[in-house]
Structures are given as C-alpha cells and as structure tokens.
Amino acid sequence: MSTTIRINPSTLQVLKQVALQAGEPVQTTLDKAVEAYRRQIFLQQANDAFAELKKKPELWQEELSERQEWEITYNDDLDEDER
C-alpha cells in the first residue's frame, strides 16, 4: 500500500541524510523512526500511569505486593546451574 503525505522539506532532508548514513532506504528509516517514536510514547504513558499510581498509597502498595508475588516465579522450572 502506498500513501502520499506532506513532509517539511527540512525533515525530508534529515530523513534522507539519516537513511544514507544507515545505508538503508528512506522508507526503512522512516518506518524505524515511527516505531521508535511509538515506543517512546508508550513508555512515557506507562511512566505517567505509574507516577499517578504512586500518588495513591493504598493502590501503590497493592502494586508492590503483586510484583513481589510475581518475583517468586522468576526461577520456576530452572535447575540450580541455570539460576
């Protein structure tokens, strides 16, 4: 599928330069940039959500308790030499 989008000329120049430096097509560079930005937004939203959760002591304690319960499973099904 192909779609035409408008892009700022200076952004296009940077995109082309990064693609050249990476030795890959501009489309691949753009795909990677969008994916990196998507991940950045996801992590920022997760951080914001945890910050809000920390403001509520009772809910934050529940979170910490649940994490502690999950930590028990970290070594499940591992032999001594695999730990």
N, C-alpha and C positions, 0 to 999 in steps of 0.2 A: 504494500500500500504506500502511496506517496501523497504527501500533502505539502502545500506551499505555505510557508509562514514568513512574516516580515521579521527582519532582524536588524538591529542597529549596525551600521557599517563598521564601527569600531569594534563591536563584539564579533562580527564576522571575521575581521582581520585577526583578532586574538585567537579565535577558534581555528582559523587556518594555520596560524603560527604554532599553536599547541599540537595540532594534528601533524604538522611537518616534523616537529621535534620528537613526537612519539612514533613517527614512521607509520602512521595509520591513516585511513580515510577520514575525512572531516565528519562523515556520518557516525563513524565508530566513536570518534572523540566526543561528539555531541551526545550520543547515547550514554557514554560513560559519565559525562558531566551531569546529565539529568539524573542518572541513577545515584550519583554521589550526593546531589542536592536533595533527592527524595529521602535518602538515608539520614542526611543531616537534619532535615525537618522531623523525621520520625524520632530520632534521638532527642532532639530539643523538646518535642512534645512529651516524650517519656520523662525527661528530666523535670519538666514543668509539673507533670502529674505527680511525681514523687515529692517535689517540693510542696505541693498543696497537701499531699497526704501527711507529710511531716508536721504540718500545722495543726493536725488533729491527733493529739497524743494517743487516744484510745485506738483509732484506726491504724496509726503507725505501729503501735505495739502488736496489733494483730498481724500486720505485715511481717514484722521481725520474727514473730512466733512461727508464722508459716514458713519463712525462709529457714529457720532452724530445723523444722520438721523435714524439709527437703534435703538439707545437708546430710542427713542420715543416709540418704540413698546414694550419695556420691561414690561410695566404694562397693556398692552392691555388685555381686557376681564377679568380683575381682579376686584373683589369688594374691597371696601375700607379696610375691615378687612383681605383681602388676601395679601395686599401690605406690 
